[in-house]
Amino acid sequence: MEGIASVLRRHRRRVSKKDQQDGFIKLFISKRIIHGSAAAILGIFVPIFLYETSGNQFYIVGGYYALLSLLYVILLVPSMWIANQIGFSRTLVLGGVFGTAIYIIMYFLSPANVWQMILPLTFAIVGFRLFHWVPFHVDFTLFTKDGERGRQVSLSFATIAFMGVIGPILAGFIIANAGYEALFATATALTIAATISYWFVPETLTRFEWTWWQTWKKLFSKDMRHVVVGEFANGMEVIVNLIVWPIFLYELLQGDVFEIGAVSTIVVGATILIQIFLGRYLDKQKDTKERTLRVGSTLYAVGWVLKIFVISTLQVFLVGLYHNIVKIFTKTPFSAILYDMSAEQGKYVDEFTVLREMAGHLGRAVCLILVSVLVYFLPISIGWMFVIAAFASIALNLVYRVQLTD
């Protein structure tokens, strides 16, 4: 028989239709528009900045990002105690404070003081991740509707793409003419605005109730195996896209930051309409997401293999355009499936989200350690590391529904 505490907790999970609609709009504005603008101008240039600062040593950048992911995985469950005390939506505000601190620190970062600034930068990045991503994913799950989630996820991704049209070329122009300091100052102003806007996101009164040991035990349980493998693979592919690809572009285009931004802008801009229409298609039938993911992930893996062989700006554009189009048919259904699964967990939506985040960042850490070791010891181009992302893209299909129980 279900205990009184469980009944009360399930009741708190419910979000009224008014709060659901209001919450989605406010979360969308805060995260996708305001915070998304900062992410758009920084996206491909933060790893390039750190790569330059480290003296063009990939293993230093790769090892550092791997450390960040491992610290996030270890500290994620303890951080949920703070989220329980102040509320998940209010925790987004705290995450915004750490996010602002990241770019203030980067504003002052240079090769001369990098080792003095690395500890506070690490503290800020890990703090942002701890207090941002789980609350965001939980709120997004609760504020989106069954039967419409594909469209809402697609709208979210289309907005990211739209920001990606303006962001890279604007960032390249700012860096080329005013330096990284101006870029980080702009990002700081945007994250301050996002932090303020998070305050108006409705509270869901969610509570995380698992212990650290219980969470790790569930992460490696048989029930969670396929979800964990799918998210682990997603983490591997994501980190290649976020870290390895920008540095590969930087080397290929010989450090021309404006050209890097311009090419990225044109590639992203050509895919927005496809993204919007796909969301409506995914909501039509029950198995549409799974079928689209199977086809899209295969074509997406092919794109990673093609990227190994690009040697000119034109090839970067053509292969990048193809890859961005098929990425839509991979990441949109993948994310919609996971948000559907999260919604099905009932009172365990936050616990399920924590497991997803842990699996994804374990994938990131393992991938970066592997890439760093291979690049350091083998005389090969960093582009050959895209093979890892290709295999990870196929492995996304291992995700399927699971129901958490006590």
Backbone hydrogen bonds, N-H to C=O, Kabsch-Sander energy under -0.5 kcal/mol:
donor,donor_aa,acceptor,acceptor_aa,energy
7,V,3,G,-2.0
8,L,4,I,-2.7
9,R,5,A,-2.4
10,R,6,S,-2.5
11,H,7,V,-2.0
12,R,8,L,-2.0
13,R,9,R,-1.2
14,R,10,R,-0.7
14,R,11,H,-0.9
20,Q,16,S,-2.8
21,Q,17,K,-2.4
22,D,18,K,-2.8
23,G,19,D,-3.0
24,F,20,Q,-2.1
25,I,21,Q,-2.0
26,K,22,D,-2.4
27,L,23,G,-2.7
28,F,24,F,-2.5
29,I,25,I,-2.4
30,S,26,K,-2.5
31,K,27,L,-2.9
32,R,27,L,-0.6
32,R,28,F,-1.2
33,I,28,F,-1.3
34,I,29,I,-2.4
35,H,30,S,-2.5
36,G,31,K,-1.1
37,S,33,I,-1.0
38,A,34,I,-1.2
39,A,35,H,-2.2
40,A,36,G,-2.3
41,I,37,S,-1.7
42,L,38,A,-1.2
43,G,39,A,-3.0
45,F,42,L,-1.5
46,V,42,L,-2.0
48,I,44,I,-0.6
49,F,45,F,-2.7
50,L,46,V,-2.5
51,Y,47,P,-2.1
52,E,48,I,-2.5
53,T,49,F,-2.5
54,S,50,L,-1.9
55,G,52,E,-1.5
56,N,51,Y,-2.8
57,Q,51,Y,-0.5
58,F,56,N,-0.7
60,I,57,Q,-0.8
61,V,57,Q,-1.4
62,G,58,F,-3.5
63,G,59,Y,-2.1
64,Y,60,I,-2.1
65,Y,61,V,-2.4
66,A,62,G,-2.0
67,L,63,G,-2.1
68,L,64,Y,-2.2
69,S,65,Y,-1.9
70,L,66,A,-2.2
71,L,67,L,-2.6
72,Y,68,L,-2.0
73,V,69,S,-2.3
74,I,70,L,-2.3
75,L,71,L,-2.3
76,L,72,Y,-1.2
79,S,75,L,-1.9
80,M,76,L,-0.9
80,M,77,V,-1.0
81,W,78,P,-1.4
82,I,78,P,-0.5
82,I,79,S,-0.7
83,A,79,S,-1.5
84,N,80,M,-2.3
85,Q,81,W,-1.5
86,I,82,I,-2.1
87,G,83,A,-2.0
91,T,87,G,-1.7
92,L,88,F,-0.9
92,L,89,S,-0.7
93,V,89,S,-0.6
93,V,90,R,-0.8
94,L,90,R,-1.3
95,G,91,T,-2.5
95,G,131,F,-0.7
96,G,92,L,-2.0
97,V,93,V,-1.6
98,F,94,L,-1.8
99,G,95,G,-2.4
100,T,96,G,-2.3
101,A,97,V,-2.0
102,I,98,F,-1.7
103,Y,99,G,-1.1
104,I,100,T,-1.6
105,I,101,A,-2.4
106,M,102,I,-2.2
107,Y,103,Y,-1.4
108,F,104,I,-1.0
108,F,105,I,-0.7
109,L,105,I,-0.7
113,N,110,S,-0.8
114,V,110,S,-0.9
116,Q,113,N,-0.8
117,M,113,N,-2.0
118,I,114,V,-1.1
121,L,117,M,-2.1
122,T,118,I,-2.3
123,F,119,L,-2.4
124,A,120,P,-2.2
125,I,121,L,-2.6
126,V,122,T,-2.6
127,G,123,F,-2.0
128,F,124,A,-2.3
129,R,125,I,-2.3
130,L,126,V,-2.6
131,F,127,G,-2.0
132,H,128,F,-0.7
132,H,129,R,-0.7
133,W,129,R,-1.2
134,V,129,R,-0.5
136,F,132,H,-2.4
137,H,133,W,-2.7
138,V,134,V,-2.6
139,D,135,P,-2.6
140,F,136,F,-2.9
141,T,137,H,-2.1
142,L,138,V,-2.3
143,F,139,D,-2.2
144,T,140,F,-1.0
148,E,145,K,-1.7
149,R,145,K,-0.8
152,Q,148,E,-2.2
153,V,149,R,-3.0
154,S,150,G,-2.3
155,L,151,R,-2.6
156,S,152,Q,-2.0
157,F,153,V,-2.5
158,A,154,S,-2.7
159,T,155,L,-2.0
160,I,156,S,-1.8
161,A,157,F,-2.4
162,F,158,A,-2.5
163,M,159,T,-2.5
164,G,160,I,-2.0
165,V,161,A,-0.9
165,V,162,F,-0.9
166,I,162,F,-1.1
167,G,163,M,-3.2
170,L,166,I,-2.1
171,A,167,G,-3.1
172,G,168,P,-2.7
173,F,169,I,-2.1
174,I,170,L,-2.5
175,I,171,A,-2.8
176,A,172,G,-2.4
177,N,173,F,-1.8
178,A,174,I,-3.2
179,G,174,I,-0.9
179,G,175,I,-1.1
182,A,179,G,-0.5
183,L,179,G,-1.1
184,F,180,Y,-2.6
185,A,181,E,-2.0
186,T,182,A,-2.0
187,A,183,L,-2.2
188,T,184,F,-2.1
189,A,185,A,-1.9
190,L,186,T,-1.9
191,T,187,A,-2.4
192,I,188,T,-2.0
193,A,189,A,-1.8
194,A,190,L,-2.3
195,T,191,T,-2.4
196,I,192,I,-2.0
197,S,193,A,-2.0
198,Y,194,A,-1.9
199,W,195,T,-0.6
199,W,196,I,-1.0
200,F,197,S,-1.4
201,V,198,Y,-1.6
209,E,207,R,-0.5
215,T,211,T,-2.2
216,W,212,W,-2.0
217,K,213,W,-2.4
218,K,214,Q,-2.1
219,L,215,T,-2.2
220,F,216,W,-1.4
221,S,218,K,-1.4
225,R,222,K,-1.0
228,V,224,M,-2.9
229,V,225,R,-2.5
230,G,226,H,-2.3
231,E,227,V,-2.7
232,F,228,V,-2.7
233,A,229,V,-2.5
234,N,230,G,-2.1
235,G,231,E,-2.6
236,M,232,F,-1.8
237,E,233,A,-2.3
238,V,234,N,-2.8
239,I,235,G,-2.1
240,V,236,M,-1.4
241,N,237,E,-1.9
242,L,238,V,-2.4
243,I,239,I,-2.4
244,V,239,I,-1.0
245,W,240,V,-2.7
247,I,243,I,-1.4
248,F,244,V,-2.4
249,L,245,W,-2.6
250,Y,246,P,-2.4
251,E,247,I,-2.1
252,L,248,F,-2.6
253,L,249,L,-3.0
254,Q,251,E,-1.0
255,G,250,Y,-2.9
256,D,253,L,-1.4
257,V,255,G,-1.4
260,I,256,D,-2.1
261,G,257,V,-2.2
262,A,258,F,-2.7
263,V,259,E,-2.5
264,S,260,I,-2.0
265,T,261,G,-2.1
266,I,262,A,-2.1
267,V,263,V,-2.1
268,V,264,S,-2.1
269,G,265,T,-2.3
270,A,266,I,-1.2
271,T,268,V,-1.7
272,I,269,G,-0.7
275,Q,271,T,-1.8
276,I,272,I,-1.9
277,F,273,L,-2.0
278,L,274,I,-1.8
279,G,275,Q,-1.2
280,R,276,I,-0.8
281,Y,277,F,-1.5
282,L,278,L,-2.3
283,D,279,G,-1.1
284,K,281,Y,-1.3
285,Q,281,Y,-0.5
288,T,285,Q,-0.9
291,R,287,D,-2.1
292,T,288,T,-2.6
293,L,289,K,-2.3
294,R,290,E,-2.0
295,V,291,R,-1.8
296,G,292,T,-3.0
297,S,293,L,-2.7
298,T,294,R,-1.1
299,L,295,V,-2.0
300,Y,296,G,-2.4
301,A,297,S,-2.1
302,V,298,T,-1.7
303,G,299,L,-1.6
304,W,300,Y,-1.5
305,V,301,A,-1.7
306,L,302,V,-2.3
307,K,303,G,-1.8
308,I,304,W,-0.7
308,I,305,V,-1.0
309,F,306,L,-1.3
310,V,307,K,-1.0
316,V,312,S,-2.2
317,F,313,T,-2.2
318,L,314,L,-2.6
319,V,315,Q,-2.6
320,G,316,V,-2.0
321,L,317,F,-2.6
322,Y,318,L,-2.1
323,H,319,V,-2.7
324,N,320,G,-2.4
325,I,321,L,-2.0
326,V,322,Y,-2.3
327,K,323,H,-1.7
328,I,324,N,-1.3
329,F,325,I,-0.9
330,T,327,K,-1.5
331,K,327,K,-3.1
332,T,328,I,-1.2
334,F,330,T,-1.8
335,S,331,K,-2.5
336,A,332,T,-2.4
337,I,333,P,-2.7
338,L,334,F,-1.9
339,Y,335,S,-2.5
340,D,336,A,-2.3
341,M,337,I,-2.5
342,S,338,L,-2.5
343,A,339,Y,-2.3
344,E,340,D,-1.7
345,Q,341,M,-0.6
345,Q,342,S,-1.2
346,G,343,A,-1.0
348,Y,345,Q,-1.9
349,V,346,G,-1.3
352,F,348,Y,-2.8
353,T,349,V,-1.7
354,V,350,D,-2.2
355,L,351,E,-2.1
356,R,352,F,-2.2
357,E,353,T,-2.4
358,M,354,V,-2.5
359,A,355,L,-2.4
360,G,356,R,-2.5
361,H,357,E,-2.3
362,L,358,M,-1.9
363,G,359,A,-1.9
364,R,360,G,-1.7
365,A,361,H,-2.4
366,V,362,L,-2.5
367,C,363,G,-2.2
368,L,364,R,-2.5
369,I,365,A,-2.4
370,L,366,V,-2.3
371,V,367,C,-2.9
372,S,368,L,-2.7
373,V,369,I,-2.3
374,L,370,L,-2.4
375,V,371,V,-2.8
376,Y,372,S,-1.9
377,F,373,V,-2.2
378,L,374,L,-2.4
380,I,378,L,-2.2
384,W,381,S,-1.6
385,M,382,I,-1.7
386,F,383,G,-1.9
387,V,384,W,-1.4
388,I,385,M,-1.1
389,A,385,M,-0.9
390,A,386,F,-1.9
391,F,387,V,-2.1
392,A,388,I,-2.2
393,S,389,A,-2.1
394,I,390,A,-1.4
395,A,391,F,-1.7
396,L,392,A,-0.7
396,L,393,S,-0.8
397,N,394,I,-1.5
398,L,395,A,-1.9
399,V,396,L,-1.6
404,L,402,V,-0.5
